[in-house]
């Protein structure tokens, strides 16, 4: 297993991982899978300010994590939003923990002290969304700090969104 910085050339594999979540789940609130060019540009943009990392196992990218702007004001520059996606068949592999620990180490180096995660949250779990992301973040030391009710609409259903926070 190897964790390294993402490169624009990784976009095709990362989009393959991400598209599953857009098309089959309410984990991402996007309705349409971004184009390869749009996704590549997202990687390039994020890398200008924040870490964007991938985890490879036996030469295959199994997941990725990155940080992004929490709020676009200078006073928030020591905070960021974290995001993680794993290959749909990699649940329970330890990849998520490895990615988030590596991401946290990189964020500490650039002076980040507060991490925030924006998570789709079902009132009742269904085939599109479970509480797995909330549980994962709890295991990683995040605590729930806010909830927005019925703010995400996907697959003909309303979903809540929660914010979780971790101080590093």
DSSP file (Angstrom, degrees, kcal/mol; ACC not computed):
  #  RESIDUE AA STRUCTURE BP1 BP2  ACC     N-H-->O    O-->H-N    N-H-->O    O-->H-N    TCO  KAPPA ALPHA  PHI   PSI    X-CA   Y-CA   Z-CA
    1    1 A X              0   0    0      0, 0.0     2,-0.4     0, 0.0    56,-0.2   0.000 360.0 360.0 360.0 136.7    0.0    0.0    0.0
    2    2 A X  E     -A   56   0A   0     54,-2.7    54,-3.4     2,-0.0     2,-0.5  -1.000 360.0-157.9-138.5 136.9    1.3    3.4   -0.9
    3    3 A X  E     +A   55   0A   0     -2,-0.4     2,-0.3    52,-0.2    52,-0.2  -0.964  27.1 155.6-114.5 132.5   -0.1    6.9   -0.4
    4    4 A X  E     -A   54   0A   0     50,-2.1    50,-2.9    -2,-0.5     2,-0.2  -0.911  47.4 -76.1-146.0 170.0    1.1    9.7   -2.6
    5    5 A X  E     -A   53   0A   0     -2,-0.3    48,-0.3    48,-0.2    46,-0.0  -0.473  53.3-111.5 -69.6 140.6    0.0   13.1   -3.9
    6    6 A X        -     0   0    0     46,-3.6     2,-0.3    -2,-0.2    46,-0.1  -0.350  29.6-155.2 -68.8 154.7   -2.6   13.0   -6.7
    7    7 A X    >   -     0   0    0      1,-0.1     3,-2.4    -2,-0.0     4,-0.3  -0.924  30.2-112.3-126.7 154.2   -1.7   14.0  -10.2
    8    8 A X  G >  S+     0   0    0     -2,-0.3     3,-1.7     1,-0.3     4,-0.2   0.830 117.0  65.4 -54.7 -30.0   -3.9   15.3  -12.9
    9    9 A X  G 3  S+     0   0    0      1,-0.3     3,-0.4     2,-0.1    -1,-0.3   0.656  91.0  64.8 -68.8 -13.4   -3.2   12.1  -14.8
   10   10 A X  G <> S+     0   0    0     -3,-2.4     4,-2.5     1,-0.2     3,-0.4   0.545  73.6  98.7 -80.6  -7.4   -5.1   10.2  -12.0
   11   11 A X  H <> S+     0   0    0     -3,-1.7     4,-2.9    -4,-0.3     5,-0.3   0.837  75.2  55.2 -54.7 -40.8   -8.3   11.9  -12.9
   12   12 A X  H  > S+     0   0    0     -3,-0.4     4,-1.8    -4,-0.2    -1,-0.2   0.938 113.5  40.2 -61.6 -47.1   -9.7    9.0  -15.0
   13   13 A X  H  > S+     0   0    0     -3,-0.4     4,-2.0    -4,-0.3    -1,-0.2   0.907 116.3  50.3 -68.4 -41.0   -9.4    6.5  -12.1
   14   14 A X  H  X S+     0   0    0     -4,-2.5     4,-2.7     1,-0.2    -2,-0.2   0.893 110.7  49.8 -64.8 -38.8  -10.5    8.9   -9.5
   15   15 A X  H  X S+     0   0    0     -4,-2.9     4,-3.1    -5,-0.3    -1,-0.2   0.868 106.3  56.3 -66.9 -35.5  -13.6    9.8  -11.6
   16   16 A X  H  X S+     0   0    0     -4,-1.8     4,-0.9    -5,-0.3    -2,-0.2   0.921 111.2  43.9 -59.9 -43.8  -14.3    6.1  -12.0
   17   17 A X  H >X S+     0   0    0     -4,-2.0     4,-0.7     1,-0.2     3,-0.5   0.951 117.7  44.9 -64.0 -49.5  -14.4    5.8   -8.2
   18   18 A X  H >X S+     0   0    0     -4,-2.7     4,-1.7     1,-0.2     3,-0.7   0.861 101.9  65.0 -66.2 -38.3  -16.4    9.0   -7.7
   19   19 A X  H 3X S+     0   0    0     -4,-3.1     4,-2.7     1,-0.3     5,-0.3   0.831  94.5  60.7 -59.7 -32.5  -19.0    8.3  -10.5
   20   20 A X  H <X S+     0   0    0     -4,-0.9     4,-2.1    -3,-0.5     5,-0.3   0.928 106.8  46.1 -57.8 -43.9  -20.3    5.3   -8.6
   21   21 A X  H <X S+     0   0    0     -3,-0.7     4,-1.1    -4,-0.7     7,-0.7   0.842 114.1  47.7 -70.7 -34.2  -21.3    7.6   -5.7
   22   22 A X  H  < S+     0   0    0     -4,-1.7    -2,-0.2     1,-0.2    -1,-0.2   0.935 120.3  36.5 -68.6 -46.4  -22.9   10.2   -7.9
   23   23 A X  H  < S+     0   0    0     -4,-2.7    -2,-0.2    -5,-0.2    -3,-0.2   0.736 130.2  25.8 -82.6 -24.4  -24.9    7.7  -10.0
   24   24 A X  H  < S+     0   0    0     -4,-2.1     2,-0.3    -5,-0.3    -3,-0.2   0.475 115.3  41.1-123.2  -4.6  -25.8    5.2   -7.3
   25   25 A X     <  -     0   0    0     -4,-1.1   104,-0.2    -5,-0.3     3,-0.2  -0.873  63.1-129.4-139.5 170.2  -25.9    6.9   -3.9
   26   26 A X  S    S+     0   0    0    102,-2.8   103,-0.1    -2,-0.3    -4,-0.1   0.106  84.9 100.4-103.8  17.9  -26.8   10.0   -2.1
   27   27 A X  S    S+     0   0    0    101,-0.4     2,-0.5    -6,-0.4    93,-0.4   0.916  88.4  41.9 -65.8 -42.8  -23.3   10.2   -0.6
   28   28 A X  S    S-     0   0    0     -7,-0.7    -1,-0.1    -3,-0.2    -3,-0.1  -0.893  76.9-153.1 -99.0 135.0  -22.6   12.8   -3.2
   29   29 A X        +     0   0    0     -2,-0.5     2,-0.2   125,-0.0   124,-0.1   0.361  61.8 113.7 -88.7   6.3  -25.4   15.3   -3.8
   30   30 A X        -     0   0    0      1,-0.1    -2,-0.1   124,-0.0     3,-0.1  -0.543  52.4-161.2 -71.3 144.7  -24.3   15.8   -7.4
   31   31 A X  S    S+     0   0    0     -2,-0.2     2,-0.4     1,-0.2    -1,-0.1   0.795  73.3  46.9 -92.4 -35.8  -26.8   14.6   -9.9
   32   32 A X  S    S-     0   0    0      3,-0.0     2,-0.3    -9,-0.0    -1,-0.2  -0.891  85.7-117.8-114.0 136.5  -24.5   14.4  -12.9
   33   33 A X        -     0   0    0     -2,-0.4     3,-0.1     1,-0.1   -14,-0.0  -0.535  39.9-115.1 -66.7 130.8  -21.1   12.8  -13.1
   34   34 A X        -     0   0    0     -2,-0.3    -1,-0.1     1,-0.1     2,-0.1  -0.236  32.2-101.3 -62.9 157.9  -18.6   15.5  -14.0
   35   35 A X     >  -     0   0    0      1,-0.1     4,-2.6    -3,-0.1     5,-0.2  -0.353  32.4-109.1 -71.2 162.1  -16.7   15.2  -17.2
   36   36 A X  H  > S+     0   0    0      1,-0.2     4,-2.6     2,-0.2     5,-0.2   0.911 120.9  50.1 -59.7 -42.7  -13.2   14.0  -17.2
   37   37 A X  H  > S+     0   0    0      2,-0.2     4,-2.3     1,-0.2    -1,-0.2   0.916 110.9  48.6 -63.9 -43.0  -11.9   17.4  -18.0
   38   38 A X  H  > S+     0   0    0      2,-0.2     4,-1.8     1,-0.2    -2,-0.2   0.916 113.1  47.9 -62.4 -42.7  -13.9   19.1  -15.2
   39   39 A X  H  X S+     0   0    0     -4,-2.6     4,-1.8     2,-0.2    -2,-0.2   0.903 110.2  51.5 -66.7 -41.1  -12.8   16.5  -12.7
   40   40 A X  H  X S+     0   0    0     -4,-2.6     4,-2.3     1,-0.2    -1,-0.2   0.907 108.8  51.9 -60.2 -42.0   -9.1   16.9  -13.8
   41   41 A X  H  X S+     0   0    0     -4,-2.3     4,-2.6     1,-0.2    -1,-0.2   0.856 104.8  56.2 -65.3 -34.8   -9.5   20.7  -13.3
   42   42 A X  H  X S+     0   0    0     -4,-1.8     4,-2.5     2,-0.2    -1,-0.2   0.925 108.2  48.2 -61.0 -43.6  -10.9   20.1   -9.8
   43   43 A X  H  X S+     0   0    0     -4,-1.8     4,-2.5     2,-0.2    -2,-0.2   0.948 112.4  47.9 -61.0 -49.8   -7.7   18.2   -8.9
   44   44 A X  H  X S+     0   0    0     -4,-2.3     4,-0.7     1,-0.2    -2,-0.2   0.907 113.0  48.8 -59.1 -44.4   -5.5   20.9  -10.3
   45   45 A X  H >< S+     0   0    0     -4,-2.6     3,-0.9     1,-0.2     4,-0.4   0.925 112.1  47.2 -63.6 -46.8   -7.4   23.6   -8.5
   46   46 A X  H >X S+     0   0    0     -4,-2.5     4,-3.1     1,-0.2     3,-1.8   0.915 105.8  59.1 -62.9 -42.7   -7.3   21.9   -5.1
   47   47 A X  H 3< S+     0   0    0     -4,-2.5    -1,-0.2     1,-0.3    -2,-0.2   0.679  90.2  72.7 -63.5 -16.8   -3.6   21.0   -5.4
   48   48 A X  T << S+     0   0    0     -3,-0.9    -1,-0.3    -4,-0.7    -2,-0.2   0.796 122.8   4.3 -66.1 -26.8   -2.8   24.8   -5.7
   49   49 A X  T <4 S+     0   0    0     -3,-1.8     2,-0.3    -4,-0.4    -2,-0.2   0.634 126.7  39.9-129.2 -28.1   -3.6   25.2   -1.9
   50   50 A X  S  < S-     0   0    0     -4,-3.1    -1,-0.2    -5,-0.2     2,-0.2  -0.827  81.1 -93.4-129.5 161.0   -4.4   21.9   -0.3
   51   51 A X        -     0   0    0     -2,-0.3    16,-1.7    52,-0.1     2,-0.4  -0.503  30.8-174.6 -71.7 144.2   -3.2   18.2   -0.3
   52   52 A X  E     - B   0  66A   0     14,-0.2   -46,-3.6    -2,-0.2     2,-0.3  -0.936  17.2-177.9-137.6 111.3   -5.0   15.8   -2.6
   53   53 A X  E     -AB   5  65A   0     12,-3.0    12,-2.2    -2,-0.4     2,-0.3  -0.800  16.6-157.4-120.7 155.0   -3.8   12.3   -2.0
   54   54 A X  E     -AB   4  64A   0    -50,-2.9   -50,-2.1    -2,-0.3     2,-0.5  -0.929  11.8-140.4-125.8 152.6   -4.4    8.8   -3.4
   55   55 A X  E     -AB   3  63A   0      8,-2.5     7,-3.2    -2,-0.3     8,-1.0  -0.967  18.3-166.9-113.9 125.3   -3.9    5.4   -2.0
   56   56 A X  E     -AB   2  61A   0    -54,-3.4   -54,-2.7    -2,-0.5     2,-0.4  -0.894   7.2-171.9-109.9 141.0   -2.6    2.7   -4.2
   57   57 A X  E >  S- B   0  60A   0      3,-2.6     3,-1.6    -2,-0.4    -2,-0.0  -0.984  79.9 -12.8-130.8 122.4   -2.6   -1.0   -3.5
   58   58 A X  T 3  S-     0   0    0     -2,-0.4    -1,-0.1     1,-0.3     3,-0.1   0.868 131.1 -54.2  52.3  40.2   -0.7   -3.3   -5.9
   59   59 A X  T 3  S+     0   0    0      1,-0.2     2,-0.5   -57,-0.0    -1,-0.3   0.462 116.0 111.3  80.4   2.2   -0.5   -0.4   -8.3
   60   60 A X  E <  S-B   57   0A   0     -3,-1.6    -3,-2.6   -47,-0.0     2,-0.4  -0.931  71.2-122.1-112.6 130.1   -4.3    0.3   -8.4
   61   61 A X  E     +B   56   0A   0     -2,-0.5    -5,-0.3    -5,-0.2     3,-0.1  -0.568  31.6 176.0 -69.8 123.6   -5.7    3.4   -6.9
   62   62 A X  E     -     0   0A   0     -7,-3.2    25,-3.5    -2,-0.4     2,-0.3   0.525  59.1 -18.5-107.0 -11.7   -8.3    2.3   -4.3
   63   63 A X  E     -BC  55  86A   0     -8,-1.0    -8,-2.5    23,-0.3     2,-0.3  -0.976  53.2-144.9 180.0 170.6   -9.3    5.7   -2.9
   64   64 A X  E     -BC  54  85A   0     21,-2.7    21,-2.6    -2,-0.3     2,-0.3  -0.987   6.0-169.1-150.9 157.5   -8.5    9.4   -2.5
   65   65 A X  E     +BC  53  84A   0    -12,-2.2   -12,-3.0    -2,-0.3     2,-0.3  -0.989  11.6 169.1-146.0 150.2   -8.9   12.2    0.0
   66   66 A X  E     -BC  52  83A   0     17,-2.2    17,-2.3    -2,-0.3     2,-0.3  -0.973  25.3-125.7-154.6 167.8   -8.4   15.9   -0.2
   67   67 A X  E     + C   0  82A   0    -16,-1.7     2,-0.3    -2,-0.3    15,-0.2  -0.835  26.9 178.4-114.9 156.6   -9.0   19.1    1.6
   68   68 A X  E     - C   0  81A   0     13,-2.2    13,-2.8    -2,-0.3     2,-0.1  -0.922  40.6 -60.5-148.9 174.0  -10.8   22.2    0.4
   69   69 A X        -     0   0    0     -2,-0.3    11,-0.2    11,-0.2     3,-0.2  -0.337  33.6-165.5 -60.3 131.3  -11.9   25.7    1.4
   70   70 A X  S    S-     0   0    0      9,-0.5     2,-0.3     1,-0.4    -1,-0.1   0.930  79.2  -9.8 -80.0 -54.8  -14.2   25.7    4.4
   71   71 A X  S    S-     0   0    0      2,-0.2     2,-1.5     8,-0.2    -1,-0.4  -0.987  72.6-118.2-142.2 144.6  -15.3   29.3    3.9
   72   72 A X  S    S+     0   0    0     -2,-0.3     2,-0.4    -3,-0.2     3,-0.0  -0.221  78.0 101.6 -83.3  48.7  -13.7   31.8    1.5
   73   73 A X  S >  S-     0   0    0     -2,-1.5     3,-2.0     1,-0.1    -2,-0.2  -0.978  76.5-122.7-130.3 146.0  -12.6   34.4    4.1
   74   74 A X  G >  S+     0   0    0     -2,-0.4     3,-2.1     1,-0.3     4,-0.1   0.824 108.0  65.8 -56.3 -35.4   -9.0   34.9    5.4
   75   75 A X  G 3  S+     0   0    0      1,-0.3     3,-0.3     2,-0.1    -1,-0.3   0.722 100.2  53.0 -61.9 -19.6  -10.1   34.3    9.0
   76   76 A X  G X  S+     0   0    0     -3,-2.0     3,-2.2     1,-0.2    -1,-0.3   0.300  72.9 111.3 -96.4   9.0  -11.0   30.7    8.1
   77   77 A X  T <  S+     0   0    0     -3,-2.1    -1,-0.2     1,-0.3    -2,-0.1   0.625  73.3  57.3 -64.0 -12.9   -7.5   29.9    6.6
   78   78 A X  T 3  S+     0   0    0     -3,-0.3    35,-3.1    -4,-0.1    36,-1.8   0.231 102.6  68.3 -99.4  14.0   -6.7   27.5    9.5
   79   79 A X  E <   + d   0 114A   0     -3,-2.2    -9,-0.5    33,-0.2     2,-0.3  -0.878  59.3 173.7-124.0 156.9   -9.8   25.4    8.8
   80   80 A X  E     - d   0 115A   0     34,-1.6    36,-2.1    -2,-0.3     2,-0.4  -0.987  31.1-114.3-156.6 164.1  -10.7   23.2    5.8
   81   81 A X  E     -Cd  68 116A   0    -13,-2.8   -13,-2.2    -2,-0.3     2,-0.3  -0.850  31.2-147.3 -98.8 137.1  -13.3   20.8    4.6
   82   82 A X  E     -C   67   0A   0     34,-2.9    36,-0.4    -2,-0.4     2,-0.3  -0.801  14.0-174.0-107.5 149.5  -12.2   17.2    4.2
   83   83 A X  E     -C   66   0A   0    -17,-2.3   -17,-2.2    -2,-0.3     2,-0.3  -0.997   2.6-179.1-141.4 142.1  -13.4   14.7    1.6
   84   84 A X  E     +C   65   0A   0     -2,-0.3     2,-0.4   -19,-0.2   -19,-0.2  -0.998   4.6 179.2-144.2 139.7  -12.8   11.0    1.1
   85   85 A X  E     -C   64   0A   0    -21,-2.6   -21,-2.7    -2,-0.3     2,-0.3  -0.994   7.8-167.3-138.7 134.4  -13.9    8.4   -1.5
   86   86 A X  E     -C   63   0A   0     -2,-0.4   -23,-0.3   -23,-0.2     5,-0.1  -0.876  40.1 -87.7-116.0 151.1  -13.0    4.8   -1.7
   87   87 A X    >   -     0   0    0    -25,-3.5     3,-2.7    -2,-0.3     4,-0.1  -0.343  46.4-117.0 -50.0 134.9  -13.5    2.3   -4.4
   88   88 A X  T 3  S+     0   0    0      1,-0.3     3,-0.4     2,-0.1    -1,-0.2   0.710 113.8  51.9 -56.5 -22.6  -16.9    0.8   -3.7
   89   89 A X  T 3  S+     0   0    0      1,-0.2    -1,-0.3   -27,-0.1    -2,-0.1   0.263  92.8  76.9 -96.6  11.8  -15.4   -2.6   -3.2
   90   90 A X    X   +     0   0    0     -3,-2.7     3,-1.5   -28,-0.1     5,-0.4   0.264  57.7 136.7-107.3  11.3  -12.8   -1.5   -0.6
   91   91 A X  T 3  S+     0   0    0     -3,-0.4    -3,-0.0     1,-0.3    -4,-0.0  -0.329  73.9  16.4 -61.1 137.4  -15.0   -1.0    2.5
   92   92 A X  T 3  S+     0   0    0      1,-0.1    -1,-0.3    -2,-0.0    -2,-0.0   0.591  91.3 114.6  79.1  11.1  -13.4   -2.4    5.6
   93   93 A X  S <  S-     0   0    0     -3,-1.5    -2,-0.1     1,-0.0    -1,-0.1   0.572  85.6-115.5 -89.9 -10.6  -10.0   -2.5    4.1
   94   94 A X  S  > S+     0   0    0     -4,-0.2     4,-2.1     3,-0.0     5,-0.2   0.389  85.0 118.0  87.4  -3.4   -8.4    0.1    6.4
   95   95 A X  H  >  +     0   0    0     -5,-0.4     4,-2.7     1,-0.2     5,-0.2   0.891  69.7  54.7 -63.8 -39.8   -7.8    2.4    3.4
   96   96 A X  H  > S+     0   0    0     -6,-0.2     4,-2.7     2,-0.2     5,-0.2   0.936 109.7  45.4 -61.3 -48.3  -10.1    5.1    4.7
   97   97 A X  H  > S+     0   0    0      1,-0.2     4,-2.7     2,-0.2     5,-0.3   0.931 113.4  50.5 -60.1 -46.3   -8.2    5.4    8.0
   98   98 A X  H  X S+     0   0    0     -4,-2.1     4,-2.0     1,-0.2    -2,-0.2   0.915 112.7  46.5 -60.1 -43.9   -4.8    5.4    6.2
   99   99 A X  H  X S+     0   0    0     -4,-2.7     4,-2.7     2,-0.2    -2,-0.2   0.939 113.9  46.5 -64.3 -47.7   -5.9    8.1    3.8
  100  100 A X  H  X S+     0   0    0     -4,-2.7     4,-2.7     1,-0.2    -2,-0.2   0.887 111.9  50.8 -66.8 -37.4   -7.4   10.4    6.5
  101  101 A X  H  X S+     0   0    0     -4,-2.7     4,-2.0    -5,-0.2    -1,-0.2   0.920 113.0  46.2 -64.5 -41.8   -4.4   10.0    8.8
  102  102 A X  H  X S+     0   0    0     -4,-2.0     4,-2.0    -5,-0.3    -2,-0.2   0.905 112.4  50.8 -65.1 -41.2   -2.0   10.9    5.9
  103  103 A X  H  X S+     0   0    0     -4,-2.7     4,-2.5     1,-0.2    -2,-0.2   0.930 108.8  51.3 -62.2 -45.7   -4.3   13.8    5.0
  104  104 A X  H  X S+     0   0    0     -4,-2.7     4,-2.4     1,-0.2    -1,-0.2   0.905 108.0  52.5 -58.8 -42.3   -4.2   15.1    8.6
  105  105 A X  H  X S+     0   0    0     -4,-2.0     4,-1.3     1,-0.2    -1,-0.2   0.908 111.3  46.4 -60.5 -42.2   -0.4   14.9    8.7
  106  106 A X  H  X S+     0   0    0     -4,-2.0     4,-0.8     1,-0.2    -1,-0.2   0.889 111.4  51.8 -67.4 -38.4   -0.2   17.0    5.5
  107  107 A X  H ><>S+     0   0    0     -4,-2.5     5,-2.4     1,-0.2     3,-0.7   0.874 104.7  55.8 -67.9 -37.0   -2.7   19.5    6.8
  108  108 A X  H ><5S+     0   0    0     -4,-2.4     3,-1.6     1,-0.2    -1,-0.2   0.895 101.6  59.2 -59.7 -39.1   -0.8   20.0   10.0
  109  109 A X  H 3<5S+     0   0    0     -4,-1.3    -1,-0.2     1,-0.3    -2,-0.2   0.776 107.1  46.1 -62.3 -27.1    2.3   20.9    8.0
  110  110 A X  T <<5S-     0   0    0     -4,-0.8    -1,-0.3    -3,-0.7    -2,-0.2   0.255 124.3 -99.0-103.4  13.1    0.4   23.8    6.4
  111  111 A X  T < 5 +     0   0    0     -3,-1.6     2,-0.3     1,-0.3    -3,-0.2   0.640  68.3 151.0  87.6  14.9   -1.1   25.2    9.6
  112  112 A X      < +     0   0    0     -5,-2.4    -1,-0.3     1,-0.1   -33,-0.2  -0.645  10.8 166.0 -79.6 135.3   -4.6   23.7    9.5
  113  113 A X        +     0   0    0    -35,-3.1    55,-2.9    -2,-0.3     2,-0.5   0.592  58.4  55.7-122.2 -20.3   -6.1   23.1   12.9
  114  114 A X  E     -dE  79 167A   0    -36,-1.8   -34,-1.6    53,-0.2     2,-0.4  -0.966  60.9-166.6-120.2 129.7   -9.8   22.5   12.3
  115  115 A X  E     -dE  80 166A   0     51,-3.2    51,-2.3    -2,-0.5     2,-0.4  -0.922   5.2-169.2-112.4 139.9  -11.2   19.9   10.0
  116  116 A X  E     -dE  81 165A   0    -36,-2.1   -34,-2.9    -2,-0.4     2,-0.4  -0.982   5.5-163.5-128.9 140.7  -14.8   19.9    8.9
  117  117 A X  E     - E   0 164A   0     47,-2.6    47,-2.3    -2,-0.4     2,-0.6  -0.991   8.4-153.4-125.3 128.4  -16.8   17.2    7.0
  118  118 A X  E     - E   0 163A   0     -2,-0.4     2,-0.4   -36,-0.4    45,-0.2  -0.900  25.7-175.8-100.2 118.6  -20.1   17.8    5.3
  119  119 A X  E     - E   0 162A   0     43,-2.9    43,-3.0    -2,-0.6     2,-0.2  -0.959  29.3-125.6-129.4 128.4  -22.0   14.5    5.2
  120  120 A X  E     - E   0 161A   0    -93,-0.4     2,-0.4    -2,-0.4    41,-0.3  -0.511  35.0-168.4 -63.9 136.3  -25.3   13.4    3.7
  121  121 A X  E     - E   0 160A   0     39,-2.9    39,-2.0    -2,-0.2     2,-0.2  -0.969  11.6-144.6-138.9 118.6  -27.3   11.9    6.5
  122  122 A X        -     0   0    0     -2,-0.4     3,-0.2     8,-0.3    37,-0.1  -0.548  12.1-145.4 -81.3 145.0  -30.6    9.9    6.2
  123  123 A X  S    S+     0   0    0      1,-0.3     2,-0.4    35,-0.3    -1,-0.2   0.910 101.9  16.2 -66.4 -41.8  -33.4   10.2    8.7
  124  124 A X  S    S-     0   0    0     -3,-0.1    -1,-0.3     5,-0.0     5,-0.1  -0.999  97.3-113.0-129.6 129.0  -33.9    6.5    7.9
  125  125 A X        +     0   0    0     -2,-0.4     2,-0.2    -3,-0.2     5,-0.2  -0.280  44.7 168.1 -59.6 144.1  -31.1    4.5    6.1
  126  126 A X        -     0   0    0      3,-2.3     3,-0.3     0, 0.0    -4,-0.1  -0.758  53.2 -75.9-142.7-170.5  -32.1    3.3    2.6
  127  127 A X  S    S+     0   0    0     -2,-0.2     3,-0.1     1,-0.2    -2,-0.1   0.627 127.8  44.9 -70.8 -11.4  -30.4    1.8   -0.4
  128  128 A X  S    S+     0   0    0      1,-0.3  -102,-2.8  -103,-0.1  -101,-0.4   0.669 120.9  20.9-103.5 -22.1  -28.9    5.2   -1.4
  129  129 A X        +     0   0    0     -3,-0.3    -3,-2.3  -104,-0.2    -1,-0.3  -0.953  56.6 173.1-156.4 129.1  -27.6    6.4    1.9
  130  130 A X        -     0   0    0     -2,-0.3     3,-0.4    -5,-0.2    -8,-0.3  -0.583  46.6-104.8-117.8-175.9  -26.6    4.9    5.3
  131  131 A X  S  > S+     0   0    0     -2,-0.2     4,-2.5     1,-0.2     5,-0.2   0.180  85.7 111.6 -95.5  15.8  -24.9    6.4    8.3
  132  132 A X  H  > S+     0   0    0      1,-0.2     4,-2.8     2,-0.2    -1,-0.2   0.879  75.2  51.0 -58.7 -40.2  -21.6    4.7    7.5
  133  133 A X  H  > S+     0   0    0     -3,-0.4     4,-2.6     2,-0.2    -1,-0.2   0.918 110.3  48.8 -66.4 -41.9  -19.9    8.0    6.7
  134  134 A X  H  > S+     0   0    0      2,-0.2     4,-2.3   -14,-0.2    -2,-0.2   0.929 113.4  47.6 -61.0 -44.2  -21.0    9.5   10.0
  135  135 A X  H  X S+     0   0    0     -4,-2.5     4,-2.4     2,-0.2    -2,-0.2   0.913 111.1  51.1 -64.2 -42.8  -19.8    6.4   11.9
  136  136 A X  H  X S+     0   0    0     -4,-2.8     4,-1.5     1,-0.2    -2,-0.2   0.947 111.4  47.0 -58.3 -49.3  -16.4    6.5   10.0
  137  137 A X  H  <>S+     0   0    0     -4,-2.6     5,-2.7     1,-0.2    -1,-0.2   0.882 109.8  53.8 -64.0 -37.3  -15.8   10.1   10.9
  138  138 A X  H ><5S+     0   0    0     -4,-2.3     3,-1.7     1,-0.2    -1,-0.2   0.930 107.7  50.7 -59.6 -44.7  -16.8    9.5   14.5
  139  139 A X  H 3<5S+     0   0    0     -4,-2.4    -1,-0.2     1,-0.3    -2,-0.2   0.791 106.8  55.6 -62.9 -27.5  -14.2    6.7   14.6
  140  140 A X  T 3<5S-     0   0    0     -4,-1.5    -1,-0.3    -5,-0.2    -2,-0.2   0.398 129.2 -95.7 -87.4   3.4  -11.6    9.1   13.2
  141  141 A X  T < 5S+     0   0    0     -3,-1.7    26,-0.3     1,-0.3    -3,-0.2   0.536  78.3 137.8  98.5   7.3  -12.3   11.6   16.1
  142  142 A X      < -     0   0    0     -5,-2.7     2,-0.4    -6,-0.2    -1,-0.3  -0.569  36.7-154.0 -82.1 149.4  -14.9   13.9   14.5
  143  143 A X  E     -F  165   0A   0     22,-2.5    22,-2.7    -2,-0.2     2,-0.4  -0.951  24.1-107.2-122.4 147.9  -17.9   15.1   16.4
  144  144 A X  E     +F  164   0A   0     -2,-0.4    20,-0.3    20,-0.2     3,-0.1  -0.570  40.9 166.4 -73.6 126.9  -21.2   16.2   15.1
  145  145 A X  E     +     0   0A   0     18,-2.8     2,-0.3    -2,-0.4    19,-0.2   0.472  58.4   9.8-121.3  -7.5  -21.6   19.9   15.4
  146  146 A X  E     -F  163   0A   0     17,-1.3    17,-2.2     2,-0.0     2,-0.4  -0.981  51.2-157.3-168.9 157.3  -24.6   20.7   13.2
  147  147 A X  E     -F  162   0A   0     -2,-0.3     2,-0.5    15,-0.2    15,-0.2  -0.993   3.7-161.0-144.7 134.8  -27.5   19.4   11.1
  148  148 A X  E     -F  161   0A   0     13,-3.4    13,-2.4    -2,-0.4     3,-0.5  -0.965  24.6-134.2-113.2 130.6  -29.5   20.7    8.3
  149  149 A X  E    S-     0   0A   0     -2,-0.5    11,-0.1     1,-0.2    10,-0.1  -0.694  71.2 -16.2 -95.3 134.1  -32.9   19.1    7.7
  150  150 A X  E    S+     0   0A   0     -2,-0.4    10,-0.2     1,-0.1    -1,-0.2   0.873  87.0 134.1  46.1  50.2  -34.2   18.0    4.3
  151  151 A X  E     +     0   0A   0      8,-1.1     2,-0.5    -3,-0.5     9,-0.2   0.579  55.3  62.1-103.3 -12.1  -31.7   20.1    2.4
  152  152 A X  E     -F  159   0A   0      7,-2.4     7,-3.1     2,-0.1     2,-0.6  -0.965  62.2-169.0-119.5 127.0  -30.6   17.5   -0.1
  153  153 A X  E     +F  158   0A   0     -2,-0.5     2,-0.3     5,-0.2     5,-0.2  -0.951  23.0 144.5-118.2 117.8  -33.0   16.1   -2.7
  154  154 A X  E >   +F  157   0A   0      3,-2.2     3,-1.4    -2,-0.6  -128,-0.1  -0.991  62.3  11.3-152.2 144.5  -31.9   13.1   -4.7
  155  155 A X  T 3  S-     0   0    0     -2,-0.3     3,-0.1     1,-0.3    -1,-0.1   0.814 129.1 -60.6  56.4  33.4  -33.6    9.9   -6.1
  156  156 A X  T 3  S+     0   0    0      1,-0.2     2,-0.3    -3,-0.0    -1,-0.3   0.696 117.3 101.9  72.9  19.2  -37.0   11.4   -5.2
  157  157 A X  E <   - F   0 154A   0     -3,-1.4    -3,-2.2     2,-0.0     2,-0.4  -0.952  68.5-122.9-135.6 153.4  -36.1   11.6   -1.5
  158  158 A X  E     - F   0 153A   0     -2,-0.3     2,-0.4    -5,-0.2   -35,-0.3  -0.780  27.8-171.2 -95.0 139.0  -35.1   14.3    1.0
  159  159 A X  E     - F   0 152A   0     -7,-3.1    -7,-2.4    -2,-0.4    -8,-1.1  -0.960  16.8-130.3-128.5 148.0  -31.9   13.9    3.0
  160  160 A X  E     -E  121   0A   0    -39,-2.0   -39,-2.9    -2,-0.4     2,-0.4  -0.387  17.1-142.5 -82.8 169.7  -30.4   15.8    5.8
  161  161 A X  E     -EF 120 148A   0    -13,-2.4   -13,-3.4   -41,-0.3     2,-0.3  -0.999  14.3-165.5-135.4 134.3  -26.8   17.0    5.9
  162  162 A X  E     -EF 119 147A   0    -43,-3.0   -43,-2.9    -2,-0.4     2,-0.4  -0.868  12.0-141.8-117.8 154.9  -24.6   17.1    9.0
  163  163 A X  E     -EF 118 146A   0    -17,-2.2   -18,-2.8    -2,-0.3   -17,-1.3  -0.953  17.1-169.7-110.8 134.1  -21.4   18.8    9.7
  164  164 A X  E     -EF 117 144A   0    -47,-2.3   -47,-2.6    -2,-0.4     2,-0.3  -0.926   5.5-157.6-122.1 151.5  -18.7   17.1   11.8
  165  165 A X  E     -EF 116 143A   0    -22,-2.7   -22,-2.5    -2,-0.3     2,-0.4  -0.943  11.9-175.0-132.4 146.6  -15.6   18.7   13.2
  166  166 A X  E     -E  115   0A   0    -51,-2.3   -51,-3.2    -2,-0.3     2,-0.6  -0.985  16.2-146.9-140.5 131.9  -12.2   17.5   14.3
  167  167 A X  E      E  114   0A   0     -2,-0.4   -53,-0.2   -26,-0.3   -54,-0.1  -0.862 360.0 360.0 -96.0 124.6   -9.5   19.7   16.0
  168  168 A X              0   0    0    -55,-2.9   -54,-0.2    -2,-0.6    -1,-0.1   0.402 360.0 360.0-112.0 360.0   -6.0   18.6   15.0
